[in-house]
Amino acid sequence: MTEKTAVEIACELNCHMPGIGFCNRDKRLRTFLLVCDMADKYTDDDIDLALEALTILTQMNKTFHKATYMTLMRRNRFNLEDLGETAHRFIQEIAYYEGLEYAESQVSMISRKPKGKEYWV
């Protein structure tokens, strides 16, 4: 039996993508968590392959893209470690790619993109 590629897994996840409705934050978070769990199952818990498939899926599917970025923007409102390892690492990698870091104090995020300036979000 041949192993599936990240693109094949992303296509399977895309076929099983649940709907999130209109501006429903809770459904977006649930969709994100569900898809990350499905990615774990499809990849037999190979986290690197799951992360690659999720990255591809983010570009393929507008619903998952919205769910990912909603989770990213709300990530300081819940404990990321409770999300599961794949979801946690995926959000960390997206945050790093977007230039965001976790701020331990009262403020949720600091943008590192503008040089020499910090913006509160």
C-alpha positions, 0 to 999 in steps of 0.5 A: 500500500502506498502512502498518500501525499500531502496534496491527496490528504488536503483534497480528502479533507477538502471533500469532507469540509463542514460548513460554518455558516455566516460569521459564526466564530464557534463553528469556525473553531469547531471546524478548525479542530475537526479538520486538524483531527481528521488530518491526524487520522488520515496521516496516521499521526505523522505531524509533519505530513498533517501540517503540510496537508493543512497548509495546502488546504488553507490555500485550497479552501476558503472556509478552512482559511477563515477557520484557521485565521479566526482561531489564530486571532482568538488563540490567546483566549484559550489554552492552545495545548488543549487543542491537540498537538497538530492544531497547536503546532499549525497555529504556532506556525501560521502565527510565526509566518504572519509575524505574530508572537504570543505576549505573556502579559495582558496584551494578546498579540504584537505584530513584528512586521513593521520594523521599529514599531509595535502595534497592539491588536 
